[in-house]
Amino acid sequence: MARVPDRPKVLLIDDNRFGSRVRRAILADLGYEVEVSESGAAGLERFQACAEEAPFSVVVTDYRMPGMRGDEVVRRLRELAPDVPVVILSGHVRTFALTSESTGADVVLEKGPREQHDLAGTIQRLAPSATPRKPLGHATESGRAMRQAPSRRRARNE
């Protein structure tokens, strides 16, 4: 029998370490327990490993990753646990015309300037309530992670 976690758990699946670090910090600041996997296969393994002891409340996956796209992750998750909400977060929403219908995800979000706000609001709607520990900003884990992540401009020039 699966136990209910003390704090809702979120599984982030994304091959971009810097983006995952910031998203993890944002959700941790909101009171969620967050685990990160860097590939679809690793994420599915982690999801299955936690299914009995402390299941995930929601899964957030990137769409475009080496080895397994996000829609395949969603399809496999639906086979394992059809009721767990899944969010696809991608920088290619418009390019590939990604929708909930085309991907099987509950929600499709676009990476970009509104991502932090959209992701936080979506997770709060889909996962059981979590009491925020502190507001988002510079004094929080998410603020530190955002300041330490390389800027896109700097990353492109390197």
LINVEN-V800065 format. One record per run of one state. SS is the DSSP state (@ for helix, = for strand, . for the rest). FROM is the first residue (numbers start at 1). TO is the last residue. If there is no record, write none. Layout:
ss: <SS SS>
from: <FROM FROM>
to: <TO TO>
This chain:
ss: <. = . = . @ . = . @ . = . = . @ . = . @ . = . @ . @ . @ .>
from: <1 3 4 9 14 17 30 33 38 40 51 54 55 58 63 70 81 85 91 100 104 107 111 115 127 141 149 152 158>
to: <2 3 8 13 16 29 32 37 39 50 53 54 57 62 69 80 84 90 99 103 106 110 114 126 140 148 151 157 158>
